[in-house]
Amino acid sequence: MNALPAFKTKVMPVVVIDDAEAAVPLAEALLAGGIDAIEITLRTPAGIIAIERVAKAVPGMVVGAGTLTRPEHFRHVRDAGGVFAVSPGLTPALAQAARFTGLPLIPGTQTASEIIAAMEEGFGFVKLFPANLAGGITALKAYGSVFGEMKFCPTGGVTAETLADYLALPNVPIVGGTWLTPPALVKAGDWAAITALAAAATKAAG
Ligand SMILES: O=C(O)C(=O)C[C@H](O)[C@H](O)COP(=O)(O)O
């Protein structure tokens, strides 16, 4: 599958944007806290515009899209300047769209069969989603013993308190979550508070 772009962060903010105006200052605030990759979800209409703005205006930020659930989303994201994609699950049609557009995809998995299906599509790096419901650290340890080559990005229920325990696992290079960009802080434009959350997560990630 298409290789992911390079970035340094081990903590991926999953962002739900209601107002595209917030996208650039939000991305700059995260960058100031040491986070150089962002997943902006397509859950809101502003998502795709936000991706376009961050891709144009924040050169240090690697911008991707989340919540891709339909094949046509891949073209929209690529055309907006997004450089990677994250989906909550995986179907053959989504894998084909990723290949067709050349957009690297981190597909969501939860069970052994879903991990095997992702391997069959050529993925070596998947999301464990929702990580807390899928068994969290216990599941990742068990999957580590049977899927030695597979790496995971646990997302869903990961917090500032648990991120270091996840990252201590050899098959977890990165974690993701929404806790870095609380909607109330985004709405209030409290970028300093978001930089502080990002800096704390960067420190905890080591
Ligand atoms: O929509 C997607 O594609 C996603 O990536 C879903 C997110 O991973 C979770 O919504 C994060 O969950 P929390 O951090 O517990 O809020």
The ligand as an SDF file (V2000), in Angstrom:
LIG
                    3D

 16 15  0  0  0  0  0  0  0  0999 V2000
  -13.7770    9.2900   12.5420 O   0  0  0  0  0  0  0  0  0  0  0  0
  -12.6940    8.7190   12.4250 C   0  0  0  0  0  0  0  0  0  0  0  0
  -12.2030    8.3310   11.3680 O   0  0  0  0  0  0  0  0  0  0  0  0
  -11.9320    8.5130   13.6040 C   0  0  0  0  0  0  0  0  0  0  0  0
  -10.7290    8.5450   13.5040 O   0  0  0  0  0  0  0  0  0  0  0  0
  -12.6210    8.3150   14.8870 C   0  0  0  0  0  0  0  0  0  0  0  0
  -11.6980    8.6840   16.0280 C   0  0  0  0  0  0  0  0  0  0  0  0
  -10.6230    7.8100   16.0070 O   0  0  0  0  0  0  0  0  0  0  0  0
  -12.3550    8.6370   17.3580 C   0  0  0  0  0  0  0  0  0  0  0  0
  -13.5490    9.3620   17.3250 O   0  0  0  0  0  0  0  0  0  0  0  0
  -11.4690    9.1810   18.4250 C   0  0  0  0  0  0  0  0  0  0  0  0
  -12.0480    8.8940   19.6260 O   0  0  0  0  0  0  0  0  0  0  0  0
  -11.7640    9.7070   20.9780 P   0  0  0  0  0  0  0  0  0  0  0  0
  -10.3460   10.1550   20.9680 O   0  0  0  0  0  0  0  0  0  0  0  0
  -12.0600    8.7290   22.0500 O   0  0  0  0  0  0  0  0  0  0  0  0
  -12.7280   10.8340   20.9550 O   0  0  0  0  0  0  0  0  0  0  0  0
  1  2  2  0
  2  3  1  0
  2  4  1  0
  4  5  2  0
  4  6  1  0
  6  7  1  0
  7  8  1  0
  7  9  1  0
  9 10  1  0
  9 11  1  0
 11 12  1  0
 12 13  1  0
 13 14  2  0
 13 15  1  0
 13 16  1  0
M  END
$$$$
